[in-house]
């Protein structure tokens, strides 16, 4: 799995899966999660095919542990809208 922090959000590329892009405007919260290999749990609002943020049912994406994870977590938390 490959993570990329962009100017607009985060892009997740996993083998044999579609690329997932989550913009900062979609993000609700993120925090470190997991016991043995803590990663980042990211809760966000999905986007419709028309590009509209759907605020009915939030989704969760678990990002695996990465090097400099504390910096990633801080960068995400800093940009989450209030």
HELIX and SHEET records of a PDB file:
HELIX    1   1 UNK A   24  UNK A   26  5                                   3    
HELIX    2   2 UNK A   69  UNK A   79  1                                  11    
SHEET    1   A 3 UNK A   2  UNK A   5  0                                        
SHEET    2   A 3 UNK A   9  UNK A  13 -1                                        
SHEET    3   A 3 UNK A  20  UNK A  23 -1                                        
SHEET    1   B 3 UNK A  27  UNK A  33  0                                        
SHEET    2   B 3 UNK A  39  UNK A  47 -1                                        
SHEET    3   B 3 UNK A  53  UNK A  63 -1                                        
END                                                                             
